[in-house]
Amino acid sequence: MKLKEIVEKLQLKVLTARDKLDEEVTGGYTSDLLSDVIANSKQGNLWITLQTHQNTIAVAKLKDLAGIIIVNNREPDEETLAKAKEENVPLLCSEEMAFEVSGKLYELINP
């Protein structure tokens, strides 16, 4: 499923990398521990987290993730936004909790 379809269906706010919305999403991974995401996420996954610091961008880039969904109505600081723009990593926001976003994403990708 394309990232733009997920953005639309989950009503996500797109903060960066609008040019990457045509990328395919292979699945999702929900975690707030960077080491866990590094160890267990897969290329093309959408990462669901409440973390907003710029180290998340480095992890997303390292693992070649489709993007990051920041939950609980949190927003990244200016440094994180700047890093996401520089690295062209899609940074998305949701008002919902990680549990809700994870369930909805699972349903979209595995109907």
N, CA, C and O atoms as CSV, one atom per row, in Angstrom:
chain,resi,resn,atom,element,x,y,z
A,1,MET,N,N,0.837,-1.164,0.000
A,1,MET,CA,C,0.000,0.000,0.000
A,1,MET,C,C,0.893,1.243,0.000
A,1,MET,O,O,1.926,1.279,0.669
A,2,LYS,N,N,0.490,2.234,-0.742
A,2,LYS,CA,C,1.272,3.475,-0.837
A,2,LYS,C,C,1.096,4.324,0.429
A,2,LYS,O,O,0.037,4.328,1.058
A,3,LEU,N,N,2.150,5.027,0.774
A,3,LEU,CA,C,2.136,5.877,1.962
A,3,LEU,C,C,1.029,6.922,1.893
A,3,LEU,O,O,0.412,7.232,2.913
A,4,LYS,N,N,0.767,7.470,0.710
A,4,LYS,CA,C,-0.265,8.502,0.598
A,4,LYS,C,C,-1.650,7.956,0.930
A,4,LYS,O,O,-2.487,8.683,1.465
A,5,GLU,N,N,-1.903,6.686,0.621
A,5,GLU,CA,C,-3.187,6.069,0.972
A,5,GLU,C,C,-3.326,5.942,2.487
A,5,GLU,O,O,-4.399,6.175,3.043
A,6,ILE,N,N,-2.243,5.574,3.138
A,6,ILE,CA,C,-2.245,5.442,4.595
A,6,ILE,C,C,-2.445,6.810,5.242
A,6,ILE,O,O,-3.219,6.945,6.190
A,7,VAL,N,N,-1.752,7.814,4.734
A,7,VAL,CA,C,-1.898,9.179,5.250
A,7,VAL,C,C,-3.358,9.611,5.176
A,7,VAL,O,O,-3.901,10.172,6.128
A,8,GLU,N,N,-3.979,9.342,4.042
A,8,GLU,CA,C,-5.379,9.736,3.844
A,8,GLU,C,C,-6.327,8.971,4.768
A,8,GLU,O,O,-7.181,9.571,5.421
A,9,LYS,N,N,-6.176,7.658,4.819
A,9,LYS,CA,C,-7.105,6.835,5.590
A,9,LYS,C,C,-6.933,6.996,7.098
A,9,LYS,O,O,-7.903,6.868,7.846
A,10,LEU,N,N,-5.721,7.272,7.551
A,10,LEU,CA,C,-5.478,7.467,8.984
A,10,LEU,C,C,-5.526,8.948,9.381
A,10,LEU,O,O,-5.340,9.299,10.546
A,11,GLN,N,N,-5.779,9.799,8.394
A,11,GLN,CA,C,-5.860,11.253,8.616
A,11,GLN,C,C,-4.613,11.773,9.338
A,11,GLN,O,O,-4.693,12.445,10.366
A,12,LEU,N,N,-3.470,11.437,8.760
A,12,LEU,CA,C,-2.186,11.847,9.333
A,12,LEU,C,C,-1.789,13.227,8.816
A,12,LEU,O,O,-2.103,13.593,7.683
A,13,LYS,N,N,-1.118,13.960,9.635
A,13,LYS,CA,C,-0.569,15.259,9.258
A,13,LYS,C,C,0.838,15.020,8.714
A,13,LYS,O,O,1.669,14.416,9.391
A,14,VAL,N,N,1.107,15.487,7.501
A,14,VAL,CA,C,2.413,15.298,6.867
A,14,VAL,C,C,3.285,16.511,7.184
A,14,VAL,O,O,2.937,17.641,6.841
A,15,LEU,N,N,4.410,16.271,7.836
A,15,LEU,CA,C,5.317,17.362,8.209
A,15,LEU,C,C,6.489,17.515,7.249
A,15,LEU,O,O,6.957,18.627,7.004
A,16,THR,N,N,6.962,16.397,6.706
A,16,THR,CA,C,8.140,16.434,5.827
A,16,THR,C,C,8.018,15.386,4.721
A,16,THR,O,O,7.201,14.468,4.801
A,17,ALA,N,N,8.840,15.543,3.700
A,17,ALA,CA,C,9.047,14.564,2.614
A,17,ALA,C,C,7.764,14.204,1.866
A,17,ALA,O,O,7.481,13.027,1.644
A,18,ARG,N,N,7.000,15.207,1.484
A,18,ARG,CA,C,5.765,14.959,0.709
A,18,ARG,C,C,6.062,14.236,-0.606
A,18,ARG,O,O,5.199,13.537,-1.137
A,19,ASP,N,N,7.266,14.398,-1.127
A,19,ASP,CA,C,7.627,13.751,-2.390
A,19,ASP,C,C,7.792,12.237,-2.242
A,19,ASP,O,O,7.924,11.536,-3.245
A,20,LYS,N,N,7.785,11.723,-1.017
A,20,LYS,CA,C,7.946,10.275,-0.805
A,20,LYS,C,C,6.619,9.573,-0.507
A,20,LYS,O,O,6.615,8.404,-0.121
A,21,LEU,N,N,5.502,10.269,-0.680
A,21,LEU,CA,C,4.199,9.683,-0.367
A,21,LEU,C,C,3.781,8.596,-1.355
A,21,LEU,O,O,2.825,7.865,-1.097
A,22,ASP,N,N,4.479,8.479,-2.474
A,22,ASP,CA,C,4.182,7.421,-3.434
A,22,ASP,C,C,4.950,6.128,-3.137
A,22,ASP,O,O,4.818,5.142,-3.861
A,23,GLU,N,N,5.747,6.142,-2.074
A,23,GLU,CA,C,6.527,4.952,-1.694
A,23,GLU,C,C,5.606,3.859,-1.143
A,23,GLU,O,O,4.569,4.148,-0.545
A,24,GLU,N,N,5.999,2.613,-1.353
A,24,GLU,CA,C,5.262,1.467,-0.820
A,24,GLU,C,C,5.620,1.249,0.652
A,24,GLU,O,O,6.779,1.366,1.050
A,25,VAL,N,N,4.608,0.933,1.442
A,25,VAL,CA,C,4.794,0.590,2.850
A,25,VAL,C,C,4.656,-0.923,2.963
A,25,VAL,O,O,3.674,-1.499,2.494
A,26,THR,N,N,5.638,-1.564,3.585
A,26,THR,CA,C,5.652,-3.023,3.679
A,26,THR,C,C,5.005,-3.544,4.956
A,26,THR,O,O,4.669,-4.725,5.051
A,27,GLY,N,N,4.831,-2.668,5.931
A,27,GLY,CA,C,4.276,-3.074,7.222
A,27,GLY,C,C,4.492,-1.962,8.220
A,27,GLY,O,O,4.809,-0.831,7.852
A,28,GLY,N,N,4.321,-2.286,9.471
A,28,GLY,CA,C,4.512,-1.294,10.518
A,28,GLY,C,C,5.305,-1.865,11.675
A,28,GLY,O,O,5.403,-3.081,11.840
A,29,TYR,N,N,5.866,-0.977,12.469
A,29,TYR,CA,C,6.568,-1.396,13.678
A,29,TYR,C,C,6.313,-0.348,14.746
A,29,TYR,O,O,6.533,0.842,14.520
A,30,THR,N,N,5.848,-0.786,15.911
A,30,THR,CA,C,5.517,0.124,16.998
A,30,THR,C,C,6.478,-0.097,18.149
A,30,THR,O,O,6.557,-1.192,18.707
A,31,SER,N,N,7.211,0.955,18.500
A,31,SER,CA,C,8.140,0.894,19.624
A,31,SER,C,C,8.642,2.296,19.932
A,31,SER,O,O,8.696,3.159,19.056
A,32,ASP,N,N,9.005,2.506,21.183
A,32,ASP,CA,C,9.598,3.769,21.591
A,32,ASP,C,C,11.079,3.611,21.938
A,32,ASP,O,O,11.740,4.575,22.324
A,33,LEU,N,N,11.588,2.394,21.797
A,33,LEU,CA,C,13.004,2.137,22.066
A,33,LEU,C,C,13.771,2.086,20.751
A,33,LEU,O,O,13.507,1.232,19.904
A,34,LEU,N,N,14.713,2.994,20.586
A,34,LEU,CA,C,15.470,3.049,19.341
A,34,LEU,C,C,16.197,1.740,19.052
A,34,LEU,O,O,16.224,1.280,17.911
A,35,SER,N,N,16.779,1.147,20.077
A,35,SER,CA,C,17.518,-0.111,19.885
A,35,SER,C,C,16.587,-1.226,19.424
A,35,SER,O,O,16.995,-2.078,18.634
A,36,ASP,N,N,15.360,-1.237,19.896
A,36,ASP,CA,C,14.381,-2.236,19.477
A,36,ASP,C,C,14.018,-2.058,18.007
A,36,ASP,O,O,13.900,-3.034,17.267
A,37,VAL,N,N,13.842,-0.816,17.593
A,37,VAL,CA,C,13.518,-0.527,16.192
A,37,VAL,C,C,14.682,-0.926,15.298
A,37,VAL,O,O,14.473,-1.495,14.227
A,38,ILE,N,N,15.887,-0.638,15.720
A,38,ILE,CA,C,17.073,-1.021,14.943
A,38,ILE,C,C,17.151,-2.544,14.805
A,38,ILE,O,O,17.475,-3.059,13.734
A,39,ALA,N,N,16.857,-3.249,15.876
A,39,ALA,CA,C,16.976,-4.708,15.865
A,39,ALA,C,C,15.844,-5.412,15.123
A,39,ALA,O,O,16.060,-6.481,14.551
A,40,ASN,N,N,14.641,-4.833,15.120
A,40,ASN,CA,C,13.486,-5.607,14.672
A,40,ASN,C,C,12.651,-5.046,13.528
A,40,ASN,O,O,11.892,-5.792,12.910
A,41,SER,N,N,12.766,-3.768,13.231
A,41,SER,CA,C,11.971,-3.225,12.122
A,41,SER,C,C,12.570,-3.690,10.798
A,41,SER,O,O,13.724,-4.112,10.723
A,42,LYS,N,N,11.747,-3.599,9.765
A,42,LYS,CA,C,12.189,-4.044,8.446
A,42,LYS,C,C,12.096,-2.900,7.441
A,42,LYS,O,O,11.300,-1.976,7.607
A,43,GLN,N,N,12.898,-2.973,6.422
A,43,GLN,CA,C,12.888,-1.973,5.356
A,43,GLN,C,C,11.465,-1.759,4.857
A,43,GLN,O,O,10.740,-2.725,4.617
A,44,GLY,N,N,11.063,-0.510,4.701
A,44,GLY,CA,C,9.742,-0.180,4.192
A,44,GLY,C,C,8.654,-0.095,5.247
A,44,GLY,O,O,7.519,0.266,4.938
A,45,ASN,N,N,8.992,-0.429,6.507
A,45,ASN,CA,C,8.010,-0.317,7.593
A,45,ASN,C,C,7.734,1.141,7.928
A,45,ASN,O,O,8.581,2.012,7.725
A,46,LEU,N,N,6.538,1.391,8.444
A,46,LEU,CA,C,6.198,2.676,9.044
A,46,LEU,C,C,6.407,2.512,10.538
A,46,LEU,O,O,5.873,1.582,11.144
A,47,TRP,N,N,7.168,3.393,11.127
A,47,TRP,CA,C,7.494,3.318,12.552
A,47,TRP,C,C,6.510,4.178,13.325
A,47,TRP,O,O,6.374,5.370,13.049
A,48,ILE,N,N,5.824,3.585,14.290
A,48,ILE,CA,C,4.867,4.279,15.139
A,48,ILE,C,C,5.512,4.472,16.502
A,48,ILE,O,O,5.928,3.507,17.144
A,49,THR,N,N,5.593,5.737,16.945
A,49,THR,CA,C,6.288,6.067,18.193
A,49,THR,C,C,5.782,7.370,18.782
A,49,THR,O,O,5.128,8.162,18.104
A,50,LEU,N,N,6.093,7.581,20.054
A,50,LEU,CA,C,5.828,8.888,20.653
A,50,LEU,C,C,7.108,9.708,20.781
A,50,LEU,O,O,7.078,10.845,21.251
A,51,GLN,N,N,8.226,9.129,20.365
A,51,GLN,CA,C,9.504,9.846,20.403
A,51,GLN,C,C,9.512,10.977,19.372
A,51,GLN,O,O,9.020,10.810,18.257
A,52,THR,N,N,10.066,12.115,19.747
A,52,THR,CA,C,10.084,13.271,18.847
A,52,THR,C,C,11.479,13.838,18.611
A,52,THR,O,O,11.622,14.840,17.910
A,53,HIS,N,N,12.498,13.225,19.176
A,53,HIS,CA,C,13.854,13.778,19.050
A,53,HIS,C,C,14.515,13.364,17.738
A,53,HIS,O,O,14.047,12.452,17.057
A,54,GLN,N,N,15.597,14.040,17.398
A,54,GLN,CA,C,16.183,13.834,16.073
A,54,GLN,C,C,16.891,12.500,15.893
A,54,GLN,O,O,17.196,12.136,14.757
A,55,ASN,N,N,17.163,11.764,16.945
A,55,ASN,CA,C,17.752,10.428,16.771
A,55,ASN,C,C,16.807,9.479,16.043
A,55,ASN,O,O,17.255,8.505,15.438
A,56,THR,N,N,15.506,9.752,16.095
A,56,THR,CA,C,14.550,8.913,15.370
A,56,THR,C,C,14.802,8.983,13.865
A,56,THR,O,O,14.615,7.999,13.150
A,57,ILE,N,N,15.220,10.132,13.400
A,57,ILE,CA,C,15.478,10.308,11.964
A,57,ILE,C,C,16.661,9.440,11.543
A,57,ILE,O,O,16.633,8.812,10.485
A,58,ALA,N,N,17.693,9.412,12.374
A,58,ALA,CA,C,18.864,8.578,12.077
A,58,ALA,C,C,18.483,7.101,12.011
A,58,ALA,O,O,18.966,6.377,11.142
A,59,VAL,N,N,17.624,6.651,12.919
A,59,VAL,CA,C,17.190,5.255,12.927
A,59,VAL,C,C,16.356,4.953,11.674
A,59,VAL,O,O,16.549,3.923,11.028
A,60,ALA,N,N,15.445,5.844,11.346
A,60,ALA,CA,C,14.606,5.643,10.153
A,60,ALA,C,C,15.465,5.557,8.896
A,60,ALA,O,O,15.202,4.745,8.009
A,61,LYS,N,N,16.472,6.383,8.828
A,61,LYS,CA,C,17.375,6.387,7.668
A,61,LYS,C,C,18.207,5.097,7.641
A,61,LYS,O,O,18.350,4.466,6.594
A,62,LEU,N,N,18.750,4.715,8.793
A,62,LEU,CA,C,19.568,3.509,8.916
A,62,LEU,C,C,18.803,2.270,8.461
A,62,LEU,O,O,19.358,1.417,7.768
A,63,LYS,N,N,17.536,2.168,8.847
A,63,LYS,CA,C,16.723,0.995,8.545
A,63,LYS,C,C,15.920,1.132,7.247
A,63,LYS,O,O,15.188,0.216,6.873
A,64,ASP,N,N,16.052,2.261,6.565
A,64,ASP,CA,C,15.327,2.525,5.321
A,64,ASP,C,C,13.816,2.344,5.522
A,64,ASP,O,O,13.150,1.646,4.759
A,65,LEU,N,N,13.302,2.990,6.566
A,65,LEU,CA,C,11.882,2.912,6.883
A,65,LEU,C,C,11.084,3.826,5.960
A,65,LEU,O,O,11.619,4.797,5.424
A,66,ALA,N,N,9.811,3.516,5.779
A,66,ALA,CA,C,8.930,4.312,4.915
A,66,ALA,C,C,8.598,5.660,5.548
A,66,ALA,O,O,8.221,6.603,4.853
A,67,GLY,N,N,8.738,5.746,6.856
A,67,GLY,CA,C,8.454,6.991,7.550
A,67,GLY,C,C,8.221,6.749,9.026
A,67,GLY,O,O,8.305,5.623,9.517
A,68,ILE,N,N,7.925,7.839,9.719
A,68,ILE,CA,C,7.685,7.800,11.158
A,68,ILE,C,C,6.333,8.449,11.427
A,68,ILE,O,O,6.051,9.545,10.944
A,69,ILE,N,N,5.503,7.762,12.202
A,69,ILE,CA,C,4.248,8.347,12.678
A,69,ILE,C,C,4.435,8.663,14.155
A,69,ILE,O,O,4.642,7.765,14.972
A,70,ILE,N,N,4.362,9.933,14.485
A,70,ILE,CA,C,4.442,10.373,15.876
A,70,ILE,C,C,3.009,10.461,16.403
A,70,ILE,O,O,2.161,11.132,15.815
A,71,VAL,N,N,2.753,9.781,17.510
A,71,VAL,CA,C,1.398,9.668,18.044
A,71,VAL,C,C,1.157,10.585,19.250
A,71,VAL,O,O,2.035,11.339,19.668
A,72,ASN,N,N,-0.059,10.494,19.792
A,72,ASN,CA,C,-0.472,11.227,20.993
A,72,ASN,C,C,-0.428,12.741,20.813
A,72,ASN,O,O,-0.212,13.487,21.769
A,73,ASN,N,N,-0.636,13.180,19.574
A,73,ASN,CA,C,-0.677,14.615,19.267
A,73,ASN,C,C,0.636,15.336,19.591
A,73,ASN,O,O,0.652,16.550,19.792
A,74,ARG,N,N,1.727,14.583,19.640
A,74,ARG,CA,C,3.045,15.192,19.876
A,74,ARG,C,C,3.597,15.711,18.565
A,74,ARG,O,O,3.265,15.207,17.492
A,75,GLU,N,N,4.440,16.717,18.661
A,75,GLU,CA,C,5.086,17.259,17.464
A,75,GLU,C,C,6.579,17.387,17.715
A,75,GLU,O,O,7.001,17.694,18.830
A,76,PRO,N,N,7.376,17.155,16.687
A,76,PRO,CA,C,8.833,17.239,16.843
A,76,PRO,C,C,9.298,18.681,16.985
A,76,PRO,O,O,8.612,19.618,16.577
A,77,ASP,N,N,10.480,18.834,17.575
A,77,ASP,CA,C,11.064,20.172,17.694
A,77,ASP,C,C,11.680,20.589,16.353
A,77,ASP,O,O,11.730,19.798,15.411
A,78,GLU,N,N,12.137,21.812,16.280
A,78,GLU,CA,C,12.678,22.357,15.028
A,78,GLU,C,C,13.896,21.580,14.518
A,78,GLU,O,O,14.058,21.396,13.312
A,79,GLU,N,N,14.751,21.125,15.444
A,79,GLU,CA,C,15.944,20.372,15.036
A,79,GLU,C,C,15.558,19.048,14.366
A,79,GLU,O,O,16.170,18.637,13.380
A,80,THR,N,N,14.541,18.395,14.915
A,80,THR,CA,C,14.082,17.134,14.347
A,80,THR,C,C,13.458,17.358,12.975
A,80,THR,O,O,13.707,16.593,12.043
A,81,LEU,N,N,12.648,18.404,12.851
A,81,LEU,CA,C,12.051,18.736,11.555
A,81,LEU,C,C,13.127,19.032,10.517
A,81,LEU,O,O,13.044,18.588,9.372
A,82,ALA,N,N,14.130,19.786,10.933
A,82,ALA,CA,C,15.213,20.135,10.011
A,82,ALA,C,C,15.974,18.883,9.566
A,82,ALA,O,O,16.315,18.750,8.391
A,83,LYS,N,N,16.237,17.978,10.491
A,83,LYS,CA,C,16.947,16.736,10.159
A,83,LYS,C,C,16.104,15.851,9.232
A,83,LYS,O,O,16.631,15.249,8.296
A,84,ALA,N,N,14.802,15.776,9.494
A,84,ALA,CA,C,13.914,14.984,8.639
A,84,ALA,C,C,13.871,15.557,7.222
A,84,ALA,O,O,13.852,14.805,6.247
A,85,LYS,N,N,13.857,16.870,7.108
A,85,LYS,CA,C,13.876,17.509,5.786
A,85,LYS,C,C,15.197,17.235,5.080
A,85,LYS,O,O,15.225,16.907,3.894
A,86,GLU,N,N,16.288,17.372,5.824
A,86,GLU,CA,C,17.624,17.143,5.261
A,86,GLU,C,C,17.786,15.707,4.759
A,86,GLU,O,O,18.366,15.478,3.698
A,87,GLU,N,N,17.270,14.743,5.524
A,87,GLU,CA,C,17.408,13.326,5.172
A,87,GLU,C,C,16.245,12.813,4.314
A,87,GLU,O,O,16.246,11.660,3.884
A,88,ASN,N,N,15.257,13.677,4.070
A,88,ASN,CA,C,14.065,13.344,3.280
A,88,ASN,C,C,13.322,12.134,3.851
A,88,ASN,O,O,12.966,11.204,3.127
A,89,VAL,N,N,13.099,12.171,5.162
A,89,VAL,CA,C,12.351,11.128,5.871
A,89,VAL,C,C,10.939,11.642,6.127
A,89,VAL,O,O,10.776,12.708,6.720
A,90,PRO,N,N,9.910,10.902,5.691
A,90,PRO,CA,C,8.537,11.319,5.973
A,90,PRO,C,C,8.240,11.282,7.473
A,90,PRO,O,O,8.342,10.240,8.120
A,91,LEU,N,N,7.880,12.419,7.994
A,91,LEU,CA,C,7.511,12.575,9.395
A,91,LEU,C,C,6.030,12.916,9.418
A,91,LEU,O,O,5.604,13.920,8.847
A,92,LEU,N,N,5.248,12.069,10.086
A,92,LEU,CA,C,3.797,12.186,10.104
A,92,LEU,C,C,3.321,12.268,11.547
A,92,LEU,O,O,3.986,11.757,12.448
A,93,CYS,N,N,2.174,12.908,11.778
A,93,CYS,CA,C,1.641,13.035,13.137
A,93,CYS,C,C,0.200,12.559,13.194
A,93,CYS,O,O,-0.561,12.694,12.236
A,94,SER,N,N,-0.153,11.998,14.346
A,94,SER,CA,C,-1.518,11.556,14.616
A,94,SER,C,C,-1.920,12.010,16.012
A,94,SER,O,O,-1.094,12.074,16.922
A,95,GLU,N,N,-3.196,12.324,16.164
A,95,GLU,CA,C,-3.731,12.669,17.478
A,95,GLU,C,C,-3.978,11.417,18.313
A,95,GLU,O,O,-4.101,11.495,19.535
A,96,GLU,N,N,-4.051,10.266,17.652
A,96,GLU,CA,C,-4.403,9.026,18.330
A,96,GLU,C,C,-3.221,8.395,19.063
A,96,GLU,O,O,-2.064,8.756,18.847
A,97,MET,N,N,-3.553,7.431,19.945
A,97,MET,CA,C,-2.537,6.680,20.678
A,97,MET,C,C,-1.902,5.634,19.758
A,97,MET,O,O,-2.480,5.256,18.739
A,98,ALA,N,N,-0.719,5.180,20.128
A,98,ALA,CA,C,0.004,4.179,19.347
A,98,ALA,C,C,-0.833,2.918,19.137
A,98,ALA,O,O,-0.804,2.339,18.051
A,99,PHE,N,N,-1.568,2.490,20.140
A,99,PHE,CA,C,-2.404,1.295,20.049
A,99,PHE,C,C,-3.423,1.433,18.922
A,99,PHE,O,O,-3.605,0.515,18.122
A,100,GLU,N,N,-4.082,2.579,18.866
A,100,GLU,CA,C,-5.102,2.818,17.847
A,100,GLU,C,C,-4.493,2.881,16.452
A,100,GLU,O,O,-4.997,2.257,15.520
A,101,VAL,N,N,-3.410,3.635,16.313
A,101,VAL,CA,C,-2.756,3.777,15.008
A,101,VAL,C,C,-2.228,2.428,14.534
A,101,VAL,O,O,-2.363,2.089,13.358
A,102,SER,N,N,-1.632,1.664,15.432
A,102,SER,CA,C,-1.106,0.340,15.077
A,102,SER,C,C,-2.204,-0.576,14.568
A,102,SER,O,O,-2.034,-1.252,13.554
A,103,GLY,N,N,-3.331,-0.601,15.268
A,103,GLY,CA,C,-4.447,-1.449,14.866
A,103,GLY,C,C,-5.006,-1.058,13.512
A,103,GLY,O,O,-5.280,-1.917,12.675
A,104,LYS,N,N,-5.175,0.229,13.299
A,104,LYS,CA,C,-5.706,0.710,12.024
A,104,LYS,C,C,-4.743,0.423,10.880
A,104,LYS,O,O,-5.164,0.016,9.797
A,105,LEU,N,N,-3.451,0.633,11.116
A,105,LEU,CA,C,-2.455,0.352,10.085
A,105,LEU,C,C,-2.438,-1.142,9.753
A,105,LEU,O,O,-2.357,-1.518,8.584
A,106,TYR,N,N,-2.512,-1.972,10.759
A,106,TYR,CA,C,-2.544,-3.423,10.542
A,106,TYR,C,C,-3.742,-3.801,9.667
A,106,TYR,O,O,-3.601,-4.579,8.723
A,107,GLU,N,N,-4.898,-3.260,9.973
A,107,GLU,CA,C,-6.106,-3.547,9.199
A,107,GLU,C,C,-5.981,-3.093,7.737
A,107,GLU,O,O,-6.463,-3.770,6.828
A,108,LEU,N,N,-5.337,-1.953,7.522
A,108,LEU,CA,C,-5.157,-1.450,6.153
A,108,LEU,C,C,-4.231,-2.350,5.346
A,108,LEU,O,O,-4.502,-2.649,4.184
A,109,ILE,N,N,-3.146,-2.774,5.962
A,109,ILE,CA,C,-2.132,-3.544,5.240
A,109,ILE,C,C,-2.507,-5.025,5.146
A,109,ILE,O,O,-2.095,-5.705,4.206
A,110,ASN,N,N,-3.272,-5.522,6.095
A,110,ASN,CA,C,-3.673,-6.938,6.122
A,110,ASN,C,C,-5.194,-7.058,6.162
A,110,ASN,O,O,-5.743,-7.486,7.177
A,111,PRO,N,N,-5.891,-6.688,5.080
A,111,PRO,CA,C,-7.371,-6.694,5.130
A,111,PRO,C,C,-7.975,-8.081,5.294
A,111,PRO,O,O,-9.197,-8.220,5.349
